[in-house]
Amino acid sequence: MEDSFPTVLLAACALVLVVEGILPFVAPQAWRRAFQALTELPDDKLRAIGLVSMALGLILLRLLHR
C-alpha cells in the first residue's frame, strides 16, 4: 500500500533534520566554521547555492520516481 502525501512529506522532513544534524553532532567546530563562511557570502552567491541545491533535489526526486 502506498503512503499518503502528508506521511511521505513528514518522513522527508524528518530525514532532512537527521542529515542536517549529523555535522554539528560529529564535528561542531567544522560546522561552525562552515556556517560562519556562509554568513559572509553575498546574497547572489547564497541564492545561487540555494538554486543549485533545489535543482539537484528535484532531479534526484525525478530519477527516484520514474
N, CA and C atoms as an extended XYZ file, in Angstrom:
198
Properties=species:S:1:pos:R:3:atomname:S:1:resname:S:1:resid:I:1 pbc="F F F"
N         0.839       -1.182        0.000 N   MET     1
C         0.000        0.000        0.000 CA  MET     1
C         0.886        1.249        0.000 C   MET     1
N         0.494        2.241       -0.771 N   GLU     2
C         1.267        3.467       -0.899 CA  GLU     2
C         0.959        4.415        0.257 C   GLU     2
N         2.003        5.062        0.789 N   ASP     3
C         1.816        6.032        1.862 CA  ASP     3
C         1.169        7.294        1.314 C   ASP     3
N         0.442        8.005        2.184 N   SER     4
C        -0.190        9.251        1.770 CA  SER     4
C         0.857       10.355        1.631 C   SER     4
N         0.497       11.389        0.912 N   PHE     5
C         1.426       12.502        0.691 CA  PHE     5
C         1.895       13.131        1.997 C   PHE     5
N         0.993       13.425        2.947 N   PRO     6
C         1.476       14.012        4.208 CA  PRO     6
C         2.468       13.111        4.947 C   PRO     6
N         2.271       11.808        4.881 N   THR     7
C         3.193       10.881        5.536 CA  THR     7
C         4.561       10.923        4.874 C   THR     7
N         4.579       10.926        3.559 N   VAL     8
C         5.848       10.985        2.822 CA  VAL     8
C         6.535       12.326        3.073 C   VAL     8
N         5.769       13.415        3.079 N   LEU     9
C         6.340       14.738        3.321 CA  LEU     9
C         6.950       14.827        4.718 C   LEU     9
N         6.257       14.318        5.713 N   LEU    10
C         6.797       14.328        7.077 CA  LEU    10
C         8.038       13.454        7.191 C   LEU    10
N         8.038       12.320        6.515 N   ALA    11
C         9.217       11.452        6.524 CA  ALA    11
C        10.400       12.158        5.869 C   ALA    11
N        10.152       12.870        4.780 N   ALA    12
C        11.226       13.610        4.107 CA  ALA    12
C        11.769       14.713        5.010 C   ALA    12
N        10.886       15.431        5.686 N   CYS    13
C        11.327       16.483        6.614 CA  CYS    13
C        12.126       15.895        7.774 C   CYS    13
N        11.688       14.758        8.275 N   ALA    14
C        12.422       14.099        9.357 CA  ALA    14
C        13.816       13.693        8.899 C   ALA    14
N        13.919       13.182        7.692 N   LEU    15
C        15.219       12.787        7.155 CA  LEU    15
C        16.134       14.002        6.969 C   LEU    15
N        15.572       15.121        6.531 N   VAL    16
C        16.361       16.354        6.401 CA  VAL    16
C        16.922       16.757        7.760 C   VAL    16
N        16.091       16.694        8.802 N   LEU    17
C        16.560       17.044       10.146 CA  LEU    17
C        17.683       16.126       10.611 C   LEU    17
N        17.558       14.845       10.327 N   VAL    18
C        18.613       13.896       10.704 CA  VAL    18
C        19.905       14.226        9.973 C   VAL    18
N        19.823       14.414        8.662 N   VAL    19
C        21.022       14.697        7.866 CA  VAL    19
C        21.639       16.034        8.281 C   VAL    19
N        20.803       17.057        8.497 N   GLU    20
C        21.306       18.368        8.903 CA  GLU    20
C        21.970       18.324       10.276 C   GLU    20
N        21.563       17.399       11.118 N   GLY    21
C        22.122       17.314       12.462 CA  GLY    21
C        23.409       16.523       12.571 C   GLY    21
N        23.782       15.809       11.524 N   ILE    22
C        24.974       14.951       11.595 CA  ILE    22
C        26.243       15.767       11.804 C   ILE    22
N        26.478       16.777       10.974 N   LEU    23
C        27.737       17.528       11.065 CA  LEU    23
C        27.876       18.288       12.386 C   LEU    23
N        26.856       19.015       12.865 N   PRO    24
C        27.034       19.681       14.155 CA  PRO    24
C        27.269       18.699       15.303 C   PRO    24
N        26.728       17.505       15.195 N   PHE    25
C        26.931       16.498       16.236 CA  PHE    25
C        28.332       15.913       16.175 C   PHE    25
N        28.786       15.577       14.965 N   VAL    26
C        30.073       14.897       14.793 CA  VAL    26
C        31.250       15.870       14.854 C   VAL    26
N        31.102       17.039       14.232 N   ALA    27
C        32.220       17.991       14.154 CA  ALA    27
C        31.705       19.420       14.349 C   ALA    27
N        31.383       19.794       15.568 N   PRO    28
C        30.781       21.111       15.795 CA  PRO    28
C        31.670       22.286       15.381 C   PRO    28
N        32.978       22.168       15.568 N   GLN    29
C        33.866       23.273       15.183 CA  GLN    29
C        33.884       23.464       13.665 C   GLN    29
N        33.951       22.370       12.923 N   ALA    30
C        33.927       22.459       11.457 CA  ALA    30
C        32.594       23.019       10.981 C   ALA    30
N        31.510       22.591       11.615 N   TRP    31
C        30.184       23.095       11.258 CA  TRP    31
C        30.110       24.597       11.514 C   TRP    31
N        30.627       25.043       12.644 N   ARG    32
C        30.609       26.462       12.993 CA  ARG    32
C        31.402       27.289       11.970 C   ARG    32
N        32.575       26.788       11.574 N   ARG    33
C        33.389       27.500       10.573 CA  ARG    33
C        32.658       27.577        9.227 C   ARG    33
N        32.042       26.469        8.825 N   ALA    34
C        31.307       26.452        7.554 CA  ALA    34
C        30.122       27.416        7.605 C   ALA    34
N        29.411       27.418        8.713 N   PHE    35
C        28.260       28.308        8.866 CA  PHE    35
C        28.711       29.764        8.847 C   PHE    35
N        29.820       30.055        9.528 N   GLN    36
C        30.364       31.415        9.535 CA  GLN    36
C        30.732       31.851        8.117 C   GLN    36
N        31.351       30.953        7.359 N   ALA    37
C        31.722       31.278        5.978 CA  ALA    37
C        30.478       31.573        5.141 C   ALA    37
N        29.401       30.825        5.360 N   LEU    38
C        28.158       31.062        4.617 CA  LEU    38
C        27.562       32.426        4.940 C   LEU    38
N        27.653       32.845        6.199 N   THR    39
C        27.070       34.140        6.573 CA  THR    39
C        27.812       35.301        5.933 C   THR    39
N        29.034       35.074        5.502 N   GLU    40
C        29.831       36.139        4.898 CA  GLU    40
C        29.693       36.205        3.376 C   GLU    40
N        28.999       35.242        2.781 N   LEU    41
C        28.804       35.254        1.327 CA  LEU    41
C        27.782       36.319        0.939 C   LEU    41
N        27.962       36.935       -0.223 N   PRO    42
C        26.955       37.894       -0.698 CA  PRO    42
C        25.648       37.174       -1.069 C   PRO    42
N        24.566       37.943       -1.084 N   ASP    43
C        23.241       37.373       -1.347 CA  ASP    43
C        23.170       36.608       -2.662 C   ASP    43
N        23.787       37.132       -3.713 N   ASP    44
C        23.690       36.460       -5.009 CA  ASP    44
C        24.345       35.079       -4.975 C   ASP    44
N        25.433       34.938       -4.233 N   LYS    45
C        26.085       33.622       -4.114 CA  LYS    45
C        25.208       32.660       -3.314 C   LYS    45
N        24.594       33.155       -2.233 N   LEU    46
C        23.695       32.303       -1.446 CA  LEU    46
C        22.498       31.860       -2.276 C   LEU    46
N        21.961       32.773       -3.076 N   ARG    47
C        20.834       32.409       -3.947 CA  ARG    47
C        21.243       31.353       -4.965 C   ARG    47
N        22.444       31.488       -5.506 N   ALA    48
C        22.938       30.502       -6.476 CA  ALA    48
C        23.094       29.139       -5.813 C   ALA    48
N        23.627       29.114       -4.604 N   ILE    49
C        23.771       27.851       -3.866 CA  ILE    49
C        22.398       27.237       -3.615 C   ILE    49
N        21.435       28.068       -3.202 N   GLY    50
C        20.078       27.581       -2.967 CA  GLY    50
C        19.433       27.039       -4.227 C   GLY    50
N        19.625       27.738       -5.340 N   LEU    51
C        19.055       27.302       -6.618 CA  LEU    51
C        19.642       25.966       -7.056 C   LEU    51
N        20.956       25.831       -6.965 N   VAL    52
C        21.610       24.574       -7.348 CA  VAL    52
C        21.140       23.443       -6.441 C   VAL    52
N        21.026       23.718       -5.152 N   SER    53
C        20.563       22.700       -4.206 CA  SER    53
C        19.145       22.236       -4.540 C   SER    53
N        18.254       23.190       -4.811 N   MET    54
C        16.880       22.822       -5.170 CA  MET    54
C        16.836       22.038       -6.473 C   MET    54
N        17.616       22.470       -7.459 N   ALA    55
C        17.637       21.780       -8.751 CA  ALA    55
C        18.135       20.350       -8.600 C   ALA    55
N        19.215       20.168       -7.849 N   LEU    56
C        19.725       18.807       -7.631 CA  LEU    56
C        18.702       17.948       -6.900 C   LEU    56
N        18.029       18.520       -5.920 N   GLY    57
C        16.991       17.782       -5.204 CA  GLY    57
C        15.852       17.367       -6.115 C   GLY    57
N        15.407       18.282       -6.977 N   LEU    58
C        14.327       17.956       -7.908 CA  LEU    58
C        14.750       16.890       -8.915 C   LEU    58
N        15.983       16.989       -9.401 N   ILE    59
C        16.489       15.977      -10.335 CA  ILE    59
C        16.540       14.617       -9.655 C   ILE    59
N        17.036       14.583       -8.439 N   LEU    60
C        17.107       13.319       -7.699 CA  LEU    60
C        15.718       12.739       -7.465 C   LEU    60
N        14.767       13.584       -7.077 N   LEU    61
C        13.392       13.104       -6.894 CA  LEU    61
C        12.830       12.540       -8.192 C   LEU    61
N        13.087       13.226       -9.292 N   ARG    62
C        12.594       12.763      -10.594 CA  ARG    62
C        13.193       11.407      -10.958 C   ARG    62
N        14.489       11.247      -10.704 N   LEU    63
C        15.144        9.971      -11.006 CA  LEU    63
C        14.608        8.839      -10.125 C   LEU    63
N        14.285        9.154       -8.886 N   LEU    64
C        13.785        8.131       -7.965 CA  LEU    64
C        12.349        7.722       -8.265 C   LEU    64
N        11.575        8.624       -8.850 N   HIS    65
C        10.148        8.358       -9.087 CA  HIS    65
C         9.824        8.302      -10.567 C   HIS    65
N        10.580        7.518      -11.294 N   ARG    66
C        10.320        7.342      -12.728 CA  ARG    66
C         9.204        6.377      -12.948 C   ARG    66
